[in-house]
Amino acid sequence: MSARLLDDRNYDDLEYIYRIEIERSTFLTLEDRTYLEWIKAIIDFYQYDSKCEAISSLENILLKVSSNTLIYLKALNTLSNFYSLVGREQEYEANYSHLIELYQTKNLDHQEFLFGYIRVRYNYAHYLVSKEKYNEAIQEALETIELCKQRQTSYQLAPLLILVGNAGAKFLDREQVKNYYIEARELCKIYNNPLMLMKIENYLKELDTV
């Protein structure tokens, strides 16, 4: 459930579940405790604007868990996102390179690793858009879309298609952009994502008024 809440950025419900887990967490493994620390850092950063504390917490997690573990990859990816959001771009880019190296050693037949890798690459494409590196962002997103199709997963596929549509507005033919939005819209209908569907409908309306 927490994975879905994270994908939906539903931090209110995520915090509610976190509180329940903390209250009954008498006998937790190190990995479970670390997972809850990771969740708390996300809540602190986005819900309470405690950015420094959240970043420190994740940096400490990375010092005490093995880089071979899934929670290490999750924490490193989240820390990378935090770095990019507070303007620590060199550290973000170093972490991104490290994440790619780590995922190259993983078996992407395992869903957790596959989804994590797709998430890292989507985040990087999003980062490139924020730096107005639109061609590079489109290239990164298209490669990741191809990976999704090869692996027969729809995970992050709609956001990737939207990203290509948005980033390609300056370079791609209007019909090409529209097709990316339409493909994303169909996925949102299939997987019942009304919030993203609303965004796509707005993008399509804006495109029709151009």
Backbone as JSON, one array per atom type, in Angstrom:
{
  "sequence": "MSARLLDDRNYDDLEYIYRIEIERSTFLTLEDRTYLEWIKAIIDFYQYDSKCEAISSLENILLKVSSNTLIYLKALNTLSNFYSLVGREQEYEANYSHLIELYQTKNLDHQEFLFGYIRVRYNYAHYLVSKEKYNEAIQEALETIELCKQRQTSYQLAPLLILVGNAGAKFLDREQVKNYYIEARELCKIYNNPLMLMKIENYLKELDTV",
  "N": [[0.82, -1.21, 0.0], [1.94, 1.24, 0.79], [3.7, 1.75, -1.3], [2.0, 2.41, -3.43], [0.84, 4.74, -2.39], [3.1, 6.35, -2.28], [3.71, 6.57, -5.02], [1.47, 7.97, -5.8], [1.88, 10.29, -4.46], [0.61, 10.72, -2.04], [0.82, 11.95, 0.77], [-0.45, 12.44, 3.18], [-2.05, 10.14, 3.82], [0.03, 8.34, 3.78], [1.54, 9.14, 5.99], [-0.29, 8.55, 8.01], [-0.41, 5.73, 7.88], [2.25, 5.2, 8.46], [2.38, 6.08, 11.15], [0.74, 4.16, 12.39], [2.24, 1.84, 11.92], [4.57, 2.42, 13.36], [3.62, 2.44, 15.98], [3.08, -0.23, 16.46], [5.5, -1.45, 16.25], [7.28, -3.2, 17.76], [8.9, -5.48, 17.54], [10.95, -5.42, 15.18], [12.8, -6.11, 12.2], [16.13, -5.07, 11.24], [16.04, -4.17, 8.61], [13.31, -3.59, 8.28], [13.0, -1.53, 10.17], [14.68, 0.35, 9.03], [13.36, 0.81, 6.66], [11.07, 2.13, 7.61], [12.31, 4.42, 8.62], [13.13, 5.56, 6.24], [10.63, 6.12, 5.04], [9.74, 7.99, 6.92], [11.55, 10.08, 6.48], [10.75, 10.93, 3.95], [8.17, 11.87, 4.52], [8.84, 13.93, 6.33], [10.26, 15.67, 4.62], [8.41, 16.39, 2.54], [5.92, 16.86, 3.79], [6.39, 18.44, 6.07], [8.34, 20.21, 5.43], [10.86, 19.85, 6.42], [13.61, 19.85, 5.37], [16.45, 19.69, 5.68], [16.72, 17.93, 7.87], [15.51, 15.63, 6.82], [17.22, 15.01, 4.69], [19.64, 14.53, 6.08], [18.86, 12.3, 7.57], [18.49, 10.34, 5.57], [21.08, 10.25, 4.53], [22.39, 9.15, 6.72], [21.15, 6.64, 6.82], [22.25, 5.46, 4.53], [24.82, 5.08, 5.32], [24.71, 2.97, 7.06], [23.56, 0.69, 5.96], [23.89, -2.06, 3.65], [25.07, -1.62, 0.3], [24.06, -3.46, -1.37], [21.45, -3.95, -0.8], [17.86, -3.64, -1.2], [16.62, -1.51, 0.14], [18.69, 0.29, 0.36], [18.98, 1.15, -2.29], [16.48, 2.38, -2.66], [16.59, 4.43, -0.72], [18.82, 5.87, -1.62], [17.94, 6.75, -4.12], [15.77, 8.4, -3.34], [17.16, 10.28, -1.79], [18.7, 11.4, -3.81], [16.7, 12.69, -5.29], [15.91, 14.58, -3.38], [18.27, 16.08, -3.18], [18.3, 17.24, -5.76], [16.04, 18.85, -5.6], [16.73, 20.75, -3.72], [18.71, 22.1, -4.91], [21.25, 20.97, -4.98], [22.99, 20.07, -7.21], [25.31, 18.82, -8.27], [25.75, 16.75, -6.46], [23.39, 15.37, -6.83], [23.7, 14.46, -9.5], [25.98, 12.86, -9.26], [24.99, 10.88, -7.57], [23.01, 9.82, -9.23], [24.55, 8.64, -11.27], [25.82, 6.69, -9.73], [23.62, 5.17, -8.91], [22.78, 4.11, -11.39], [24.99, 2.5, -11.99], [24.77, 0.64, -9.88], [22.26, -0.55, -10.42], [22.87, -1.82, -12.77], [24.03, -4.11, -11.96], [22.0, -5.63, -11.08], [19.31, -8.04, -11.26], [16.93, -7.51, -13.5], [14.68, -8.95, -13.92], [13.42, -9.26, -11.59], [10.73, -7.68, -10.1], [10.84, -5.51, -8.24], [13.42, -4.46, -8.57], [13.33, -3.82, -11.3], [11.24, -1.89, -11.37], [12.35, 0.03, -9.69], [14.6, 0.81, -11.17], [13.39, 1.89, -13.48], [12.09, 4.02, -12.27], [14.24, 5.58, -11.37], [15.35, 6.37, -13.81], [13.23, 7.76, -14.96], [13.04, 9.87, -13.12], [15.45, 11.11, -13.66], [15.09, 11.99, -16.3], [13.07, 13.83, -15.81], [14.49, 15.62, -14.24], [16.29, 16.58, -16.18], [14.53, 17.97, -17.82], [13.85, 20.01, -16.05], [16.2, 21.42, -16.11], [16.06, 22.47, -18.56], [17.06, 20.93, -20.61], [15.98, 19.72, -23.07], [16.17, 17.99, -25.34], [17.89, 15.95, -24.43], [16.36, 15.03, -22.3], [14.11, 14.0, -23.6], [15.32, 11.92, -25.04], [16.24, 10.28, -22.93], [13.77, 9.64, -21.74], [12.45, 8.32, -23.88], [14.1, 6.08, -24.25], [13.61, 4.82, -21.84], [10.88, 4.33, -22.02], [10.96, 2.48, -24.08], [12.27, 0.41, -22.73], [10.27, -0.21, -20.84], [8.33, -1.25, -22.57], [9.68, -3.42, -23.68], [9.97, -4.97, -21.42], [7.42, -5.44, -20.83], [5.79, -3.88, -19.07], [3.66, -1.47, -17.54], [4.5, 0.33, -15.75], [5.12, 3.57, -14.65], [4.8, 4.37, -17.24], [2.8, 6.03, -18.38], [3.41, 8.63, -17.13], [5.96, 8.95, -18.31], [5.35, 9.12, -21.05], [3.83, 11.46, -21.02], [5.82, 13.23, -20.22], [7.5, 13.19, -22.48], [5.74, 14.31, -24.33], [5.35, 16.89, -23.2], [8.03, 17.9, -23.04], [8.67, 17.73, -25.68], [7.25, 19.66, -26.96], [8.43, 21.9, -28.12], [9.92, 20.87, -30.17], [8.86, 18.63, -31.51], [6.49, 17.53, -33.99], [3.11, 18.74, -33.92], [1.09, 16.77, -34.01], [2.5, 14.5, -33.27], [3.14, 15.08, -30.61], [0.55, 15.17, -29.59], [-0.21, 12.5, -29.95], [1.42, 11.18, -28.08], [0.29, 12.15, -25.71], [-2.31, 11.09, -25.99], [-1.84, 8.34, -25.95], [-0.9, 8.11, -23.33], [-3.21, 8.92, -22.02], [-4.97, 6.8, -22.57], [-3.78, 4.74, -21.13], [-4.13, 5.71, -18.53], [-6.88, 5.55, -18.32], [-7.26, 2.8, -18.46], [-5.9, 1.94, -16.15], [-7.14, 3.35, -14.2], [-6.55, 6.1, -13.22], [-7.48, 8.89, -12.2], [-6.55, 11.52, -11.52], [-4.19, 11.96, -12.99], [-5.28, 11.62, -15.48], [-6.94, 13.84, -15.69], [-5.02, 15.87, -15.84], [-3.87, 15.24, -18.32], [-6.03, 15.63, -20.07], [-6.25, 18.38, -19.85], [-3.78, 19.14, -20.99], [-4.22, 18.3, -23.61], [-6.36, 19.96, -24.34], [-5.11, 22.45, -24.22], [-3.29, 22.09, -26.26], [-4.99, 21.96, -28.46], [-5.8, 24.54, -28.63], [-3.7, 25.93, -29.55]],
  "CA": [[0.0, 0.0, 0.0], [2.79, 2.44, 0.87], [4.27, 1.99, -2.63], [0.97, 3.13, -4.2], [0.72, 6.09, -1.82], [4.28, 7.1, -2.72], [3.55, 6.89, -6.44], [0.4, 8.98, -5.91], [2.28, 11.43, -3.63], [-0.43, 10.89, -1.02], [1.63, 11.96, 1.98], [-1.33, 12.4, 4.36], [-2.35, 8.74, 4.13], [1.31, 7.68, 4.06], [1.88, 9.44, 7.38], [-1.24, 7.8, 8.85], [0.05, 4.33, 7.92], [3.54, 5.22, 9.17], [2.09, 6.17, 12.59], [0.22, 2.86, 12.82], [3.36, 0.88, 11.92], [5.48, 2.78, 14.45], [2.99, 2.06, 17.24], [3.12, -1.69, 16.66], [6.8, -1.9, 15.78], [8.1, -3.66, 18.88], [9.9, -6.46, 17.08], [11.2, -5.21, 13.76], [14.15, -6.37, 11.7], [16.87, -3.86, 10.87], [15.55, -3.7, 7.31], [11.99, -2.98, 8.5], [13.21, -0.25, 10.86], [15.29, 1.27, 8.05], [12.28, 1.16, 5.74], [10.25, 3.15, 8.28], [13.11, 5.66, 8.66], [13.06, 6.09, 4.88], [9.29, 6.7, 4.91], [9.68, 9.2, 7.77], [12.31, 11.14, 5.79], [9.89, 11.43, 2.87], [7.11, 12.66, 5.18], [9.47, 15.15, 6.85], [10.64, 16.55, 3.51], [7.29, 16.91, 1.77], [4.8, 17.3, 4.62], [6.77, 19.39, 7.1], [9.39, 21.09, 4.92], [12.08, 19.65, 7.21], [14.47, 19.33, 4.31], [17.79, 19.34, 6.19], [16.6, 16.73, 8.71], [15.22, 14.5, 5.94], [18.45, 14.68, 3.95], [20.57, 13.93, 7.05], [18.36, 10.98, 7.91], [18.81, 9.43, 4.46], [22.55, 10.09, 4.47], [22.74, 8.21, 7.79], [20.7, 5.3, 6.4], [23.19, 4.94, 3.54], [26.06, 4.71, 6.02], [24.57, 1.78, 7.92], [23.04, -0.5, 5.27], [24.7, -2.5, 2.52], [24.65, -1.12, -1.02], [23.43, -4.58, -2.09], [20.06, -4.11, -0.38], [16.84, -2.86, -1.89], [16.35, -0.26, 0.86], [19.78, 1.21, 0.0], [18.63, 1.73, -3.59], [15.34, 3.28, -2.45], [17.05, 5.61, 0.03], [19.73, 6.63, -2.48], [17.12, 7.43, -5.13], [15.04, 9.49, -2.67], [18.15, 11.31, -1.45], [19.03, 12.08, -5.06], [15.6, 13.62, -5.59], [15.99, 15.69, -2.42], [19.39, 16.93, -3.61], [17.91, 18.04, -6.94], [15.01, 19.82, -5.2], [17.33, 21.83, -2.92], [19.74, 22.74, -5.72], [22.58, 20.35, -4.85], [22.94, 19.37, -8.49], [26.47, 17.94, -8.45], [25.51, 15.55, -5.66], [22.32, 14.62, -7.51], [24.23, 13.79, -10.7], [26.88, 11.79, -8.79], [24.12, 9.8, -7.08], [22.36, 9.19, -10.39], [25.55, 7.74, -11.9], [26.02, 5.56, -8.81], [22.42, 4.33, -9.01], [22.81, 3.37, -12.67], [26.01, 1.45, -11.82], [24.23, -0.39, -8.99], [21.19, -1.28, -11.1], [23.45, -2.67, -13.83], [24.42, -5.38, -11.34], [20.79, -6.29, -10.57], [18.49, -8.83, -12.18], [15.71, -6.74, -13.73], [13.52, -9.85, -13.94], [12.73, -9.02, -10.31], [9.92, -6.48, -10.28], [11.3, -4.4, -7.39], [14.59, -3.87, -9.22], [12.89, -3.22, -12.56], [10.48, -0.67, -11.09], [13.3, 0.99, -9.14], [15.43, 1.3, -12.28], [12.53, 2.76, -14.29], [11.84, 5.22, -11.47], [15.48, 6.37, -11.4], [15.52, 6.97, -15.14], [12.16, 8.77, -15.1], [13.44, 11.03, -12.32], [16.55, 11.8, -14.36], [14.48, 12.69, -17.43], [12.37, 14.96, -15.21], [15.56, 16.56, -13.85], [16.8, 17.2, -17.4], [13.52, 18.96, -18.22], [13.97, 21.17, -15.14], [17.39, 22.16, -16.54], [15.76, 22.87, -19.93], [17.82, 20.09, -21.55], [14.81, 19.0, -23.57], [16.56, 16.88, -26.22], [18.42, 14.88, -23.58], [15.23, 14.51, -21.52], [13.3, 13.17, -24.51], [16.11, 10.71, -25.31], [16.19, 9.46, -21.71], [12.4, 9.14, -21.58], [12.15, 7.35, -24.95], [14.82, 4.84, -23.93], [12.94, 4.19, -20.7], [9.62, 3.82, -22.57], [11.32, 1.25, -24.81], [12.53, -0.6, -21.7], [8.95, -0.62, -20.32], [7.65, -2.08, -23.57], [10.43, -4.69, -23.76], [9.71, -5.73, -20.18], [5.96, -5.59, -20.76], [5.25, -3.25, -17.87], [3.12, -0.12, -17.72], [4.95, 1.13, -14.61], [5.62, 4.9, -15.0], [4.73, 4.57, -18.69], [2.0, 7.24, -18.66], [4.21, 9.83, -16.85], [7.04, 9.08, -19.3], [4.73, 9.6, -22.29], [3.49, 12.87, -20.78], [7.08, 13.98, -20.2], [7.94, 13.36, -23.87], [4.83, 15.28, -24.92], [5.65, 18.24, -22.68], [9.38, 18.32, -23.44], [8.76, 17.78, -27.14], [6.38, 20.71, -27.51], [9.23, 22.85, -28.91], [10.68, 20.2, -31.23], [8.11, 17.61, -32.23], [5.27, 17.9, -34.7], [1.96, 18.83, -33.01], [0.39, 15.48, -33.99], [3.33, 13.58, -32.49], [2.92, 15.43, -29.2], [-0.82, 14.75, -29.27], [-0.23, 11.04, -29.87], [1.99, 10.78, -26.78], [-0.74, 12.43, -24.69], [-3.43, 10.16, -26.16], [-1.4, 7.02, -25.45], [-0.89, 8.22, -21.86], [-4.62, 8.98, -21.58], [-5.56, 5.45, -22.62], [-3.23, 3.99, -19.98], [-4.78, 6.21, -17.31], [-8.25, 5.0, -18.3], [-7.15, 1.37, -18.16], [-5.43, 1.73, -14.78], [-7.96, 4.17, -13.3], [-5.77, 7.17, -12.58], [-8.25, 10.09, -12.58], [-5.8, 12.77, -11.38], [-3.31, 12.11, -14.16], [-6.17, 11.74, -16.63], [-7.37, 15.24, -15.72], [-3.88, 16.65, -16.35], [-3.7, 14.96, -19.76], [-7.12, 16.3, -20.77], [-5.88, 19.8, -19.91], [-2.71, 19.29, -21.98], [-4.82, 18.16, -24.93], [-7.13, 21.18, -24.61], [-4.13, 23.52, -24.51], [-2.72, 21.8, -27.58], [-6.01, 22.27, -29.46], [-5.98, 26.0, -28.73], [-2.48, 26.51, -30.14]],
  "C": [[0.86, 1.26, 0.0], [3.4, 2.78, -0.48], [3.28, 2.78, -3.49], [0.82, 4.57, -3.7], [1.9, 6.96, -2.23], [4.16, 7.51, -4.18], [2.51, 7.99, -6.64], [0.73, 10.27, -5.15], [1.21, 11.77, -2.58], [0.23, 10.83, 0.36], [0.79, 11.97, 3.26], [-1.61, 10.96, 4.78], [-1.07, 7.96, 4.45], [1.71, 7.92, 5.51], [0.98, 8.67, 8.34], [-0.78, 6.34, 8.99], [1.38, 4.22, 8.67], [3.31, 5.24, 10.68], [1.6, 4.84, 13.15], [1.36, 1.85, 12.93], [4.32, 1.15, 13.08], [4.93, 2.31, 15.8], [3.07, 0.56, 17.51], [4.48, -2.3, 16.3], [7.73, -2.31, 16.92], [9.24, -4.56, 18.4], [10.09, -6.34, 15.57], [12.63, -5.58, 13.4], [14.81, -5.04, 11.39], [16.34, -3.29, 9.56], [14.2, -3.02, 7.45], [12.12, -1.62, 9.18], [13.76, 0.79, 9.88], [14.24, 1.72, 7.04], [11.39, 2.26, 6.33], [10.99, 4.48, 8.4], [13.07, 6.35, 7.29], [11.71, 6.78, 4.64], [9.19, 8.0, 5.71], [10.42, 10.36, 7.1], [11.48, 11.76, 4.67], [8.78, 12.32, 3.43], [7.67, 13.99, 5.68], [9.74, 16.16, 5.73], [9.43, 17.21, 2.87], [6.14, 17.46, 2.61], [5.17, 18.46, 5.53], [7.89, 20.34, 6.7], [10.67, 21.01, 5.76], [13.14, 19.05, 6.31], [15.83, 18.88, 4.83], [17.74, 18.05, 7.01], [16.36, 15.49, 7.84], [16.46, 14.05, 5.19], [19.46, 14.0, 4.88], [20.17, 12.51, 7.4], [18.7, 9.96, 6.83], [20.31, 9.21, 4.33], [23.01, 9.1, 5.54], [22.32, 6.78, 7.45], [21.73, 4.68, 5.46], [24.51, 4.5, 4.17], [25.94, 3.37, 6.74], [23.98, 0.55, 7.22], [23.9, -0.81, 4.05], [24.15, -1.96, 1.2], [24.01, -2.22, -1.86], [21.95, -4.71, -1.78], [19.12, -3.21, -1.16], [16.6, -1.52, -1.2], [17.47, 0.76, 0.59], [19.44, 1.93, -1.31], [17.49, 2.74, -3.46], [15.79, 4.59, -1.78], [17.95, 6.49, -0.83], [18.95, 7.4, -3.55], [16.36, 8.61, -4.52], [15.99, 10.63, -2.31], [18.55, 12.1, -2.69], [17.97, 13.11, -5.42], [15.64, 14.83, -4.66], [17.11, 16.65, -2.81], [18.98, 17.83, -4.78], [16.93, 19.13, -6.55], [15.58, 20.97, -4.37], [18.53, 22.46, -3.65], [21.14, 22.17, -5.58], [22.79, 19.44, -6.07], [24.12, 18.42, -8.71], [26.28, 16.64, -7.68], [24.41, 14.7, -6.28], [22.9, 13.81, -8.67], [25.19, 12.66, -10.33], [26.07, 10.6, -8.3], [23.44, 9.07, -8.22], [23.32, 8.21, -11.06], [25.77, 6.5, -11.06], [24.83, 4.61, -8.87], [22.42, 3.49, -10.29], [23.82, 2.23, -12.58], [25.46, 0.3, -10.98], [23.15, -1.22, -9.69], [21.71, -2.17, -12.23], [23.91, -4.01, -13.28], [23.21, -6.18, -10.89], [20.07, -7.05, -11.68], [17.14, -8.12, -12.35], [14.5, -7.63, -13.97], [12.74, -9.73, -12.64], [12.04, -7.67, -10.37], [10.43, -5.28, -9.48], [12.49, -3.69, -8.03], [14.21, -3.17, -10.53], [12.19, -1.89, -12.31], [11.4, 0.42, -10.54], [14.14, 1.62, -10.24], [14.63, 2.26, -13.17], [12.31, 4.09, -13.58], [13.06, 6.16, -11.5], [15.63, 7.09, -12.74], [14.43, 8.01, -15.44], [12.55, 10.04, -14.34], [14.54, 11.83, -13.02], [16.02, 12.58, -15.56], [13.75, 13.95, -16.94], [13.37, 16.05, -14.8], [16.09, 17.3, -15.08], [15.82, 18.26, -17.93], [13.65, 20.21, -17.36], [15.18, 22.03, -15.49], [17.27, 22.65, -17.99], [16.63, 22.15, -20.96], [16.81, 19.14, -22.21], [15.17, 17.82, -24.47], [17.05, 15.68, -25.41], [17.3, 14.22, -22.78], [14.37, 13.58, -22.36], [14.01, 11.85, -24.79], [16.04, 9.75, -24.13], [14.81, 8.83, -21.54], [12.06, 8.08, -22.63], [12.86, 6.01, -24.71], [14.12, 4.08, -22.81], [11.58, 3.63, -21.13], [9.88, 2.51, -23.31], [11.59, 0.11, -23.83], [11.2, -1.12, -21.13], [8.26, -1.58, -21.28], [8.35, -3.44, -23.73], [10.1, -5.59, -22.58], [8.23, -5.94, -19.91], [5.38, -5.09, -19.43], [4.73, -1.86, -18.21], [3.6, 0.81, -16.61], [5.63, 2.42, -15.1], [5.51, 5.21, -16.5], [3.94, 5.83, -19.03], [2.78, 8.52, -18.33], [5.35, 10.04, -17.85], [6.5, 9.62, -20.63], [4.36, 11.08, -22.18], [4.75, 13.73, -20.83], [7.59, 14.23, -21.63], [7.05, 14.39, -24.57], [5.14, 16.7, -24.49], [7.0, 18.75, -23.17], [9.51, 18.49, -24.94], [7.95, 18.87, -27.79], [7.14, 21.67, -28.42], [9.86, 22.21, -30.14], [9.84, 19.28, -32.11], [6.92, 18.23, -32.96], [4.08, 17.84, -33.73], [1.22, 17.49, -32.89], [1.17, 14.43, -33.19], [3.11, 13.8, -30.99], [1.55, 14.92, -28.76], [-0.9, 13.24, -29.1], [0.36, 10.52, -28.56], [0.98, 11.0, -25.67], [-1.89, 11.42, -24.78], [-3.07, 8.77, -25.65], [-1.38, 7.01, -23.92], [-2.32, 8.22, -21.32], [-5.25, 7.59, -21.56], [-5.05, 4.6, -21.46], [-3.91, 4.41, -18.69], [-6.21, 5.7, -17.19], [-8.22, 3.53, -17.89], [-6.84, 1.14, -16.68], [-6.07, 2.67, -13.76], [-7.13, 5.17, -12.5], [-6.42, 8.51, -12.93], [-7.48, 11.4, -12.49], [-4.9, 13.02, -12.59], [-4.14, 12.3, -15.43], [-6.63, 13.19, -16.8], [-6.26, 16.14, -16.29], [-3.75, 16.49, -17.87], [-4.79, 15.67, -20.57], [-6.83, 17.8, -20.91], [-4.78, 20.06, -20.94], [-3.29, 19.23, -23.4], [-5.65, 19.39, -25.32], [-6.21, 22.34, -24.97], [-3.55, 23.34, -25.91], [-3.7, 22.18, -28.68], [-6.22, 23.77, -29.64], [-4.78, 26.69, -29.37], [-2.69, 26.75, -31.64]]
}
